[in-house]
Amino acid sequence: MSSTWIAEAAAVFAKDWRCELRARHAVTTLGLFAVTSLIVASLALGPVGIAPAERIAFAPVLIWLILLFSSAAGLPRVFVHEEESRTATALRLAATPSAVFVGKAAHSFSVLLAVEAVVAPLALALLQIEATRVGMLAAALVLGGFGLAVASTLLAAIVAQGRGRTTLFAALAFPVLVPLLALAVVLTRAAFGATPPEGVLMQLLLYDASVTVAGLMLFPAVWNP
């Protein structure tokens, strides 16, 4: 039974990447939005704009706002595409809801990781700041990206069947993602040399665990209304 479930989740993940490699919608949308926003912001906030200490304080906020708006622009497509192409019914029959959720979330997470791999080094280079704790920066990006991908996957499933999807996604995402972004910003700032509050890494882990469990519990009701 577990092997069948894993196979279903892997099949959903592979299907989404095949569709992505053909259309390149999510990667292109997230990548172009993130890089363009970062370059524009760096022109005002770079070495000529503000002092190094101010850049270190502001850079984590900039990075995570860019990742948030990039994901809001591209990740909701994971379910909108199914509804527009009339493949949602076939997917409901082919895989269990939890396997669909895990496969879609894994795809969103992998896309977001690819964007983070470009955005983080580019931000450090353009703003001319140094990550004194590289491991902590990696942890912030991975854990923050995971929570962002999982939460966005659940929200995308909710808004895919409604009207005004972009507005609805933004309205639902705000209360869900604010705690994640606050923790991710604090941990990222600590990677740049600030002293992190005690327990912030554990809080981020607990957020990821909570949103994953909530997604697995709520998704069947959302996916099969």
SEMAR-34709 format. One line per field, with one value per residue (C-alpha): residue number from 0; residue in three letters; x, y, z. Coordinates in nm, 3 decimals, always signed. Example, Ala and Ser with C-alpha at 12.3 -4.5 7.8 and 13.67 -1.06 7.14 Angstrom:
nr = [0  1]
rest = [ALA  SER]
c1 = [+1.230  +1.367]
c2 = [-0.450  -0.106]
c3 = [+0.780  +0.714]
This chain:
nr = [0  1  2  3  4  5  6  7  8  9  10  11  12  13  14  15  16  17  18  19  20  21  22  23  24  25  26  27  28  29  30  31  32  33  34  35  36  37  38  39  40  41  42  43  44  45  46  47  48  49  50  51  52  53  54  55  56  57  58  59  60  61  62  63  64  65  66  67  68  69  70  71  72  73  74  75  76  77  78  79  80  81  82  83  84  85  86  87  88  89  90  91  92  93  94  95  96  97  98  99  100  101  102  103  104  105  106  107  108  109  110  111  112  113  114  115  116  117  118  119  120  121  122  123  124  125  126  127  128  129  130  131  132  133  134  135  136  137  138  139  140  141  142  143  144  145  146  147  148  149  150  151  152  153  154  155  156  157  158  159  160  161  162  163  164  165  166  167  168  169  170  171  172  173  174  175  176  177  178  179  180  181  182  183  184  185  186  187  188  189  190  191  192  193  194  195  196  197  198  199  200  201  202  203  204  205  206  207  208  209  210  211  212  213  214  215  216  217  218  219  220  221  222  223  224]
rest = [MET  SER  SER  THR  TRP  ILE  ALA  GLU  ALA  ALA  ALA  VAL  PHE  ALA  LYS  ASP  TRP  ARG  CYS  GLU  LEU  ARG  ALA  ARG  HIS  ALA  VAL  THR  THR  LEU  GLY  LEU  PHE  ALA  VAL  THR  SER  LEU  ILE  VAL  ALA  SER  LEU  ALA  LEU  GLY  PRO  VAL  GLY  ILE  ALA  PRO  ALA  GLU  ARG  ILE  ALA  PHE  ALA  PRO  VAL  LEU  ILE  TRP  LEU  ILE  LEU  LEU  PHE  SER  SER  ALA  ALA  GLY  LEU  PRO  ARG  VAL  PHE  VAL  HIS  GLU  GLU  GLU  SER  ARG  THR  ALA  THR  ALA  LEU  ARG  LEU  ALA  ALA  THR  PRO  SER  ALA  VAL  PHE  VAL  GLY  LYS  ALA  ALA  HIS  SER  PHE  SER  VAL  LEU  LEU  ALA  VAL  GLU  ALA  VAL  VAL  ALA  PRO  LEU  ALA  LEU  ALA  LEU  LEU  GLN  ILE  GLU  ALA  THR  ARG  VAL  GLY  MET  LEU  ALA  ALA  ALA  LEU  VAL  LEU  GLY  GLY  PHE  GLY  LEU  ALA  VAL  ALA  SER  THR  LEU  LEU  ALA  ALA  ILE  VAL  ALA  GLN  GLY  ARG  GLY  ARG  THR  THR  LEU  PHE  ALA  ALA  LEU  ALA  PHE  PRO  VAL  LEU  VAL  PRO  LEU  LEU  ALA  LEU  ALA  VAL  VAL  LEU  THR  ARG  ALA  ALA  PHE  GLY  ALA  THR  PRO  PRO  GLU  GLY  VAL  LEU  MET  GLN  LEU  LEU  LEU  TYR  ASP  ALA  SER  VAL  THR  VAL  ALA  GLY  LEU  MET  LEU  PHE  PRO  ALA  VAL  TRP  ASN  PRO]
c1 = [+0.000  +0.277  +0.467  +0.154  +0.109  +0.474  +0.440  +0.130  +0.301  +0.611  +0.394  +0.222  +0.562  +0.701  +0.388  +0.409  +0.775  +0.704  +0.436  +0.672  +0.955  +0.716  +0.556  +0.814  +0.542  +0.628  +1.006  +0.993  +0.740  +0.916  +1.264  +1.198  +0.994  +1.254  +1.560  +1.398  +1.271  +1.608  +1.801  +1.563  +1.579  +1.957  +1.989  +1.840  +1.963  +2.303  +2.645  +2.570  +2.226  +2.255  +2.521  +2.639  +2.467  +2.138  +2.178  +2.234  +1.921  +1.708  +1.838  +1.652  +1.323  +1.388  +1.480  +1.170  +0.931  +1.065  +1.023  +0.670  +0.548  +0.727  +0.552  +0.218  +0.268  +0.369  +0.285  -0.099  -0.072  -0.015  -0.393  -0.524  -0.358  -0.547  -0.880  -0.810  -0.688  -0.979  -0.737  -0.845  -1.111  -0.865  -0.614  -0.879  -0.945  -0.579  -0.432  -0.534  -0.573  -0.276  -0.050  -0.166  -0.094  +0.254  +0.343  +0.225  +0.396  +0.722  +0.707  +0.642  +0.925  +1.171  +1.077  +1.117  +1.455  +1.573  +1.463  +1.629  +1.953  +1.957  +1.810  +2.023  +2.370  +2.253  +2.127  +2.458  +2.651  +2.433  +2.402  +2.765  +2.697  +2.849  +2.678  +2.884  +2.680  +2.632  +2.471  +2.212  +2.136  +2.086  +1.860  +1.652  +1.610  +1.527  +1.290  +1.129  +1.096  +0.942  +0.678  +0.606  +0.568  +0.343  +0.118  +0.097  +0.002  -0.293  -0.403  -0.367  -0.604  -0.858  -0.853  -0.825  -1.198  -1.304  -1.308  -1.061  -0.789  -0.502  -0.693  -0.829  -0.485  -0.338  -0.620  -0.584  -0.204  -0.156  -0.259  -0.107  +0.233  +0.306  +0.440  +0.658  +0.802  +0.872  +1.066  +1.249  +1.355  +1.490  +1.686  +1.820  +1.929  +2.112  +2.298  +2.425  +2.570  +2.282  +2.215  +1.913  +1.642  +1.651  +1.445  +1.376  +1.500  +1.277  +0.980  +1.039  +1.057  +0.732  +0.562  +0.666  +0.543  +0.213  +0.139  +0.227  -0.008  -0.282  -0.237  -0.264  -0.577  -0.754  -0.657  -0.897  -1.193  -1.064  -0.973  -1.297  -1.564]
c2 = [+0.000  +0.244  +0.162  +0.236  +0.569  +0.665  +0.565  +0.785  +1.085  +1.033  +1.009  +1.340  +1.502  +1.368  +1.471  +1.828  +1.852  +1.716  +1.982  +2.245  +2.150  +2.183  +2.515  +2.653  +2.866  +2.844  +2.853  +3.141  +3.340  +3.292  +3.337  +3.650  +3.815  +3.740  +3.845  +4.160  +4.269  +4.204  +4.398  +4.695  +4.699  +4.669  +4.984  +5.181  +4.973  +4.861  +4.991  +5.341  +5.362  +5.278  +5.188  +4.825  +4.785  +4.898  +4.663  +4.368  +4.460  +4.507  +4.227  +3.938  +4.127  +4.196  +3.833  +3.687  +3.944  +3.862  +3.488  +3.545  +3.747  +3.517  +3.214  +3.396  +3.468  +3.117  +2.843  +2.870  +2.734  +2.382  +2.334  +2.605  +2.418  +2.100  +2.282  +2.468  +2.158  +1.946  +1.691  +1.740  +1.468  +1.216  +1.305  +1.252  +0.903  +0.813  +0.902  +0.937  +1.297  +1.278  +1.151  +1.435  +1.687  +1.550  +1.528  +1.883  +2.019  +1.844  +1.998  +2.346  +2.302  +2.195  +2.495  +2.729  +2.578  +2.646  +3.008  +3.042  +2.902  +3.198  +3.472  +3.425  +3.440  +3.721  +3.922  +3.878  +3.988  +4.287  +4.418  +4.333  +4.159  +3.843  +3.545  +3.477  +3.164  +2.982  +2.679  +2.897  +3.073  +2.734  +2.622  +2.940  +2.900  +2.529  +2.543  +2.869  +2.746  +2.420  +2.594  +2.841  +2.561  +2.342  +2.629  +2.763  +2.418  +2.393  +2.750  +2.692  +2.395  +2.611  +2.900  +2.691  +2.626  +2.983  +3.318  +3.598  +3.345  +3.589  +3.814  +3.517  +3.359  +3.682  +3.720  +3.362  +3.363  +3.670  +3.525  +3.184  +3.298  +3.598  +3.382  +3.184  +3.498  +3.658  +3.351  +3.313  +3.679  +3.651  +3.335  +3.485  +3.799  +3.579  +3.421  +3.769  +3.820  +3.921  +3.738  +3.510  +3.485  +3.158  +2.882  +3.048  +2.746  +2.512  +2.743  +2.731  +2.351  +2.339  +2.570  +2.343  +2.036  +2.205  +2.327  +1.983  +1.802  +2.061  +2.022  +1.643  +1.669  +1.945  +1.864  +1.568  +1.791  +2.063  +1.826  +1.623  +1.879]
c3 = [+0.000  +0.092  -0.228  -0.433  -0.255  -0.315  -0.681  -0.717  -0.557  -0.772  -1.084  -1.001  -0.940  -1.269  -1.462  -1.333  -1.428  -1.777  -1.819  -1.678  -1.915  -2.209  -2.108  -1.861  -1.703  -1.332  -1.368  -1.616  -1.414  -1.080  -1.222  -1.427  -1.153  -0.886  -1.086  -1.225  -0.883  -0.724  -0.987  -0.967  -0.586  -0.585  -0.794  -0.505  -0.213  -0.337  -0.238  -0.366  -0.207  +0.165  +0.420  +0.467  +0.805  +0.657  +0.360  +0.596  +0.791  +0.479  +0.255  +0.429  +0.400  +0.032  -0.043  +0.120  -0.024  -0.369  -0.303  -0.167  -0.466  -0.709  -0.562  -0.563  -0.933  -1.038  -0.790  -0.802  -1.158  -1.023  -0.988  -1.220  -1.507  -1.414  -1.419  -1.744  -1.929  -1.791  -1.639  -1.277  -1.296  -1.439  -1.168  -0.899  -1.035  -1.083  -0.744  -0.382  -0.257  -0.022  -0.300  -0.526  -0.252  -0.180  -0.550  -0.619  -0.308  -0.400  -0.747  -0.605  -0.355  -0.624  -0.841  -0.545  -0.457  -0.811  -0.782  -0.439  -0.582  -0.820  -0.599  -0.286  -0.451  -0.679  -0.381  -0.199  -0.508  -0.601  -0.245  -0.166  +0.163  +0.305  +0.463  +0.774  +0.855  +0.526  +0.691  +0.862  +0.533  +0.364  +0.650  +0.623  +0.248  +0.262  +0.560  +0.453  +0.095  +0.212  +0.422  +0.141  -0.114  +0.102  +0.211  -0.145  -0.275  -0.036  -0.110  -0.484  -0.460  -0.278  -0.527  -0.846  -0.861  -0.787  -0.962  -0.904  -0.831  -0.791  -0.550  -0.357  -0.328  -0.191  +0.062  +0.188  +0.183  +0.402  +0.742  +0.664  +0.540  +0.764  +1.054  +0.810  +0.650  +0.989  +1.106  +0.775  +0.777  +1.132  +1.050  +0.727  +0.909  +1.159  +0.867  +0.781  +1.129  +1.355  +1.681  +1.631  +1.898  +2.086  +1.929  +1.593  +1.399  +1.600  +1.545  +1.172  +1.184  +1.383  +1.132  +0.845  +1.032  +1.120  +0.767  +0.626  +0.865  +0.803  +0.429  +0.442  +0.659  +0.465  +0.109  +0.060  +0.142  -0.091  -0.373  -0.358  -0.253]
